[in-house]
Amino acid sequence: ATAGANVWKNVGAGTGDVTPVPPNWEAAGESYGFFSCAEEEVDIGKLSFASGTADAVDSGINLRDNSGEGSNKYAASSSPTAGYASGGMFHGPAPLGVNDTDMVQKFLFSSSGTASDVANLTQSRTMVVGTNSLTYGYICGGTLLANHNEDSPFYVIDKIQFAADSTTSGHGNLSLYAGGRYGGDSANASDTAGYVWGSYRSGGPAPYQGNHNVIDKFLFSSNTTATDVGDLLANKYWGAATNSGSHGYIAGFYDRINIEKFSFASNGNTTNVGNLTVMRGATGGMTETNYGYTAGGYTYPPYVESTIIDRYSFASDGNATSVGDLVSGEGGRYGKGWQV
């Protein structure tokens, strides 16, 4: 959505202009979706929502590449004018190797070029997930990559103010289960809260290892610990979130083909509403006002990177349809999406 696009002048009694309430949740775009496979890639593709059925094109926007071989597993969030990629890890040849980062990158939707380094997280970490309100981006969970110890989770939620994006601050914590390794490739958002779901830990003390089905909810208005408000249909991770005004949608899990949704009003468990065209996980999600898009990913098995762009309707439950493909060479796992 475009901030300030519709402002009416007051011509009667009283003073001041009349600005409508912004679209609730502000996690939906109206014009374009932006996508990166987020696995050792810096290129960002662009999809026109108006076309409905069209391949993505190269946006001319690149993420920063401090190490020579790209970055991945960062958190994606969208302001009305810019996309943010926070945390994650950089890949590079020896002696750099693989390192997690606290960098917050920002790129403008309206222009090409390389993203800017605008801020730092409270802690370097990778496998983070992102969402946003109208005014803040939220960077949730993650794990420390030091010595490849990916089973040491972070539960912290950071936030960055879009109007003054030079610093981040803490915004509470996730619950114990939701802060593990992996989780979703994105998080859901209503107009008042963020939702982080699923997780996976290959080790650690019982009962925290393995996959989990938790749906964690945290309020945008207060920095208290998130609460467990529901469950996915099964223990899973690596899905992509999209949002209607009333429901959160999750699709593209590891070894799952289904699309799930849950109510923002009542919270609770997800229900199955349809299937993607191809079973794949580690996908990226983009939200348009009336549709959710799930792109890229990794099929299991055979282990093949996907460039498929699927679309499903918020108006009625049902299966997704394939509406196009990502730019050649930009498919793959750990997908991240933005929208405007």
VEXDREN-2710 file (C-alpha; in Angstrom, 1 decimal):
% VEXDREN-2710
k/r/px/py/pz
1/ALA/0.0/0.0/0.0
2/THR/1.1/3.6/-0.6
3/ALA/1.2/5.7/2.5
4/GLY/-0.7/9.0/2.2
5/ALA/-2.0/8.2/-1.2
6/ASN/-5.6/9.1/-0.4
7/VAL/-6.0/12.3/1.7
8/TRP/-9.2/14.3/1.5
9/LYS/-9.2/18.1/2.1
10/ASN/-11.7/19.4/4.7
11/VAL/-13.9/22.0/2.9
12/GLY/-16.6/22.2/5.6
13/ALA/-16.6/23.2/9.3
14/GLY/-13.4/22.5/11.2
15/THR/-9.8/22.4/10.2
16/GLY/-7.3/19.9/9.0
17/ASP/-7.2/17.2/6.4
18/VAL/-8.9/13.8/6.6
19/THR/-6.6/10.9/6.4
20/PRO/-8.3/7.4/6.2
21/VAL/-7.3/4.7/8.5
22/PRO/-4.5/2.7/6.8
23/PRO/-5.3/-0.8/5.6
24/ASN/-5.5/-3.1/8.5
25/TRP/-2.5/-5.4/9.1
26/GLU/-0.5/-3.5/6.4
27/ALA/1.1/-6.8/5.4
28/ALA/-0.6/-6.7/1.9
29/GLY/0.7/-5.0/-1.2
30/GLU/-1.3/-3.6/-4.1
31/SER/1.2/-3.3/-7.0
32/TYR/4.2/-5.5/-6.8
33/GLY/5.8/-8.4/-5.0
34/PHE/9.6/-8.7/-4.6
35/PHE/11.4/-12.0/-4.1
36/SER/14.8/-13.4/-3.4
37/CYS/15.6/-17.1/-3.0
38/ALA/17.9/-16.1/-0.1
39/GLU/20.4/-18.9/-0.6
40/GLU/23.7/-17.4/-1.5
41/GLU/22.0/-14.9/-3.9
42/VAL/21.8/-11.2/-3.9
43/ASP/19.4/-10.5/-6.8
44/ILE/15.8/-9.6/-6.1
45/GLY/13.0/-10.4/-8.6
46/LYS/9.9/-8.3/-9.1
47/LEU/6.3/-9.6/-9.8
48/SER/3.4/-7.4/-11.0
49/PHE/0.2/-8.2/-9.1
50/ALA/-1.9/-6.5/-11.7
51/SER/-0.8/-9.0/-14.4
52/GLY/-2.1/-11.9/-12.5
53/THR/-0.3/-14.4/-14.6
54/ALA/3.3/-13.4/-15.5
55/ASP/6.8/-14.4/-14.8
56/ALA/8.9/-12.3/-12.4
57/VAL/11.5/-9.9/-13.9
58/ASP/14.8/-8.7/-12.5
59/SER/14.1/-5.6/-10.4
60/GLY/17.6/-4.3/-10.6
61/ILE/17.9/-4.4/-6.8
62/ASN/20.6/-6.3/-5.1
63/LEU/21.3/-7.1/-1.5
64/ARG/24.7/-6.5/0.0
65/ASP/27.3/-9.1/-0.5
66/ASN/30.1/-8.6/2.0
67/SER/31.8/-12.0/1.4
68/GLY/31.6/-12.8/-2.3
69/GLU/29.0/-15.5/-2.3
70/GLY/25.8/-14.0/-1.2
71/SER/23.6/-14.1/1.9
72/ASN/20.6/-16.0/3.2
73/LYS/18.3/-16.9/6.1
74/TYR/17.6/-13.2/6.9
75/ALA/14.2/-11.7/8.1
76/ALA/12.2/-9.9/5.5
77/SER/9.8/-7.0/6.4
78/SER/8.1/-4.3/4.3
79/SER/7.4/-0.6/4.9
80/PRO/5.2/1.3/2.6
81/THR/8.2/2.4/0.5
82/ALA/11.1/0.0/1.3
83/GLY/12.1/-3.6/1.9
84/TYR/14.3/-4.7/4.8
85/ALA/16.5/-7.8/5.1
86/SER/17.8/-8.2/8.7
87/GLY/20.3/-10.6/10.1
88/GLY/21.0/-13.9/8.4
89/MET/24.4/-15.1/7.3
90/PHE/27.0/-14.3/4.6
91/HIS/28.7/-17.0/2.6
92/GLY/32.2/-16.7/1.4
93/PRO/35.4/-18.6/0.5
94/ALA/38.1/-19.4/3.1
95/PRO/39.2/-17.8/5.3
96/LEU/35.9/-16.0/5.6
97/GLY/33.7/-19.0/5.6
98/VAL/30.1/-18.7/6.8
99/ASN/29.3/-16.1/9.3
100/ASP/26.0/-14.8/10.9
101/THR/25.4/-11.1/10.8
102/ASP/23.6/-8.3/12.7
103/MET/23.2/-6.1/9.6
104/VAL/19.9/-4.6/8.7
105/GLN/19.7/-3.9/4.9
106/LYS/17.2/-1.6/3.3
107/PHE/16.3/-1.1/-0.4
108/LEU/13.7/1.2/-2.0
109/PHE/10.9/-0.4/-4.0
110/SER/10.9/2.5/-6.4
111/SER/14.6/2.3/-7.6
112/SER/17.3/-0.1/-8.5
113/GLY/20.7/-0.4/-6.9
114/THR/22.3/-2.1/-3.9
115/ALA/20.7/-2.2/-0.5
116/SER/22.1/0.1/2.2
117/ASP/23.4/-1.0/5.6
118/VAL/21.2/1.1/7.9
119/ALA/21.2/-0.5/11.3
120/ASN/22.2/-3.5/13.4
121/LEU/20.2/-6.1/15.4
122/THR/20.7/-6.4/19.1
123/GLN/22.5/-9.7/18.4
124/SER/24.1/-11.3/15.3
125/ARG/22.0/-14.3/14.3
126/THR/20.7/-16.3/11.4
127/MET/17.5/-18.3/10.6
128/VAL/15.5/-15.3/11.7
129/VAL/11.9/-14.6/10.5
130/GLY/10.3/-11.2/9.8
131/THR/7.0/-9.4/9.7
132/ASN/5.8/-5.8/10.1
133/SER/3.1/-3.4/11.2
134/LEU/2.6/-0.1/9.3
135/THR/5.4/1.6/11.2
136/TYR/7.8/-1.1/12.5
137/GLY/9.5/-4.2/11.2
138/TYR/9.9/-7.1/13.5
139/ILE/12.8/-9.6/13.5
140/CYS/12.0/-12.8/15.4
141/GLY/14.0/-15.7/16.8
142/GLY/16.9/-17.2/15.1
143/THR/20.1/-19.1/16.1
144/LEU/23.8/-18.5/16.5
145/LEU/26.0/-19.9/13.8
146/ALA/29.3/-19.8/15.8
147/ASN/31.0/-23.2/15.3
148/HIS/27.9/-24.2/13.3
149/ASN/26.0/-24.6/16.6
150/GLU/22.6/-24.1/15.0
151/ASP/20.9/-25.6/18.0
152/SER/21.4/-22.6/20.3
153/PRO/18.2/-20.6/19.7
154/PHE/17.5/-17.0/20.3
155/TYR/14.0/-16.1/21.6
156/VAL/14.4/-12.3/21.3
157/ILE/12.2/-10.2/19.1
158/ASP/13.8/-7.0/17.7
159/LYS/12.0/-4.1/16.1
160/ILE/13.1/-1.3/13.8
161/GLN/11.1/1.9/13.3
162/PHE/10.6/2.6/9.6
163/ALA/10.6/6.4/10.1
164/ALA/14.0/6.4/11.8
165/ASP/15.7/3.2/10.8
166/SER/19.2/3.7/12.2
167/THR/18.7/1.6/15.3
168/THR/16.8/-1.5/16.5
169/SER/15.5/-2.3/20.0
170/GLY/14.2/-5.4/21.8
171/HIS/10.5/-6.1/21.8
172/GLY/10.0/-9.0/24.1
173/ASN/10.7/-12.7/23.4
174/LEU/9.1/-15.7/21.7
175/SER/8.0/-18.7/23.8
176/LEU/10.4/-21.5/24.4
177/TYR/9.3/-23.7/21.5
178/ALA/9.1/-21.1/18.8
179/GLY/12.6/-19.8/19.2
180/GLY/14.4/-22.9/17.8
181/ARG/16.4/-23.4/14.7
182/TYR/14.5/-22.7/11.5
183/GLY/10.8/-22.1/11.9
184/GLY/9.0/-20.3/9.1
185/ASP/10.6/-18.4/6.3
186/SER/8.3/-15.5/7.3
187/ALA/5.8/-14.6/10.0
188/ASN/2.1/-13.6/9.9
189/ALA/0.7/-10.2/10.9
190/SER/-2.7/-8.9/11.8
191/ASP/-3.3/-5.2/12.4
192/THR/-2.3/-5.6/16.1
193/ALA/0.0/-8.6/16.4
194/GLY/2.6/-10.8/14.8
195/TYR/2.5/-14.6/14.6
196/VAL/5.5/-16.9/14.5
197/TRP/5.0/-20.6/14.1
198/GLY/6.8/-23.9/13.8
199/SER/10.4/-24.7/14.6
200/TYR/13.0/-27.3/14.3
201/ARG/16.0/-28.3/16.4
202/SER/18.2/-31.2/15.6
203/GLY/19.6/-31.4/19.2
204/GLY/19.4/-29.8/22.6
205/PRO/17.7/-31.0/25.8
206/ALA/14.4/-32.8/25.7
207/PRO/11.7/-31.9/24.9
208/TYR/12.9/-29.1/22.7
209/GLN/14.6/-31.0/19.9
210/GLY/12.7/-32.0/16.7
211/ASN/9.8/-30.3/14.9
212/HIS/7.1/-28.2/16.7
213/ASN/3.7/-27.0/15.8
214/VAL/3.3/-24.0/18.0
215/ILE/1.8/-20.7/16.9
216/ASP/3.2/-17.8/18.9
217/LYS/1.5/-14.4/19.1
218/PHE/3.1/-11.2/20.2
219/LEU/1.4/-7.8/20.4
220/PHE/2.8/-4.8/18.5
221/SER/1.8/-2.5/21.3
222/SER/3.8/-4.1/24.1
223/ASN/7.1/-5.8/24.5
224/THR/6.0/-8.8/26.6
225/THR/6.7/-12.5/26.0
226/ALA/4.7/-14.0/23.1
227/THR/2.0/-16.5/24.0
228/ASP/1.1/-19.9/22.4
229/VAL/-2.3/-19.4/20.9
230/GLY/-2.7/-22.4/18.6
231/ASP/-1.1/-25.2/16.6
232/LEU/-0.3/-26.1/13.0
233/LEU/-1.8/-29.2/11.6
234/ALA/1.4/-31.1/12.3
235/ASN/4.9/-30.4/13.6
236/LYS/6.7/-28.6/10.7
237/TYR/8.8/-25.8/9.6
238/TRP/10.1/-23.9/6.4
239/GLY/6.7/-22.5/5.4
240/ALA/5.8/-19.1/3.9
241/ALA/3.3/-16.7/5.4
242/THR/0.7/-14.5/3.7
243/ASN/-2.1/-12.4/5.3
244/SER/-5.7/-11.4/4.5
245/GLY/-7.4/-8.9/6.7
246/SER/-8.9/-11.6/8.8
247/HIS/-6.7/-14.7/8.5
248/GLY/-3.1/-15.8/8.4
249/TYR/-2.1/-18.3/5.7
250/ILE/0.9/-20.6/5.7
251/ALA/2.0/-22.7/2.7
252/GLY/5.1/-24.5/1.4
253/PHE/6.3/-26.5/4.4
254/TYR/9.1/-29.0/4.4
255/ASP/7.6/-32.2/2.8
256/ARG/4.1/-30.8/2.8
257/ILE/1.9/-29.6/0.0
258/ASN/-1.0/-28.1/2.0
259/ILE/-2.1/-24.5/2.6
260/GLU/-3.3/-23.7/6.1
261/LYS/-5.0/-20.8/7.6
262/PHE/-6.0/-19.5/11.1
263/SER/-8.2/-16.7/12.3
264/PHE/-6.8/-13.5/13.7
265/ALA/-10.0/-12.8/15.7
266/SER/-10.2/-16.1/17.5
267/ASN/-6.6/-17.3/17.1
268/GLY/-6.6/-21.1/17.6
269/ASN/-5.4/-23.9/15.4
270/THR/-5.0/-23.9/11.6
271/THR/-7.3/-25.6/9.1
272/ASN/-6.4/-27.1/5.8
273/VAL/-7.8/-25.0/2.9
274/GLY/-6.0/-26.3/-0.2
275/ASN/-2.8/-27.4/-1.8
276/LEU/0.1/-25.9/-3.7
277/THR/0.7/-27.1/-7.3
278/VAL/3.9/-28.9/-6.2
279/MET/5.0/-30.1/-2.8
280/ARG/8.0/-28.0/-1.7
281/GLY/9.4/-26.2/1.3
282/ALA/11.6/-23.3/2.2
283/THR/9.4/-21.1/0.0
284/GLY/8.9/-17.3/0.1
285/GLY/5.6/-15.6/0.6
286/MET/4.2/-12.3/-0.9
287/THR/0.8/-10.9/0.0
288/GLU/-1.5/-9.0/-2.4
289/THR/-4.8/-7.6/-1.2
290/ASN/-6.9/-10.5/-2.5
291/TYR/-4.3/-13.2/-3.0
292/GLY/-1.4/-15.0/-1.4
293/TYR/1.7/-15.9/-3.4
294/THR/4.1/-18.7/-2.6
295/ALA/7.3/-18.8/-4.7
296/GLY/10.5/-20.8/-5.1
297/GLY/11.4/-23.5/-2.7
298/TYR/12.9/-26.9/-2.7
299/THR/11.1/-30.2/-3.6
300/TYR/11.5/-33.3/-1.4
301/PRO/12.4/-35.6/-3.0
302/PRO/14.0/-35.3/-5.5
303/TYR/15.9/-32.4/-4.1
304/VAL/15.4/-29.8/-6.8
305/GLU/15.2/-26.1/-6.6
306/SER/11.9/-24.6/-7.8
307/THR/11.1/-21.4/-9.7
308/ILE/7.3/-21.8/-9.5
309/ILE/5.1/-18.9/-8.5
310/ASP/1.8/-20.2/-7.0
311/ARG/-1.2/-18.0/-6.2
312/TYR/-4.3/-18.8/-4.0
313/SER/-7.4/-16.7/-3.2
314/PHE/-8.3/-15.3/0.1
315/ALA/-12.0/-14.9/-0.9
316/SER/-12.6/-18.7/-1.1
317/ASP/-10.7/-21.7/0.1
318/GLY/-9.1/-23.9/-2.6
319/ASN/-6.0/-25.1/-4.3
320/ALA/-3.3/-22.7/-5.7
321/THR/-2.7/-22.2/-9.4
322/SER/0.7/-21.7/-11.0
323/VAL/0.8/-18.1/-12.4
324/GLY/4.4/-17.8/-13.5
325/ASP/8.1/-18.5/-12.7
326/LEU/10.9/-16.6/-11.0
327/VAL/13.8/-15.2/-12.9
328/SER/16.0/-18.0/-14.2
329/GLY/18.7/-18.8/-11.6
330/GLU/16.8/-17.1/-8.8
331/GLY/14.8/-20.0/-7.6
332/GLY/15.7/-22.2/-4.6
333/ARG/15.2/-22.5/-0.9
334/TYR/15.1/-20.0/1.9
335/GLY/12.8/-17.7/-0.1
336/LYS/11.9/-14.3/1.2
337/GLY/9.2/-12.0/-0.1
338/TRP/8.2/-8.3/0.2
339/GLN/5.2/-6.4/-1.2
340/VAL/4.2/-2.8/-1.9
END
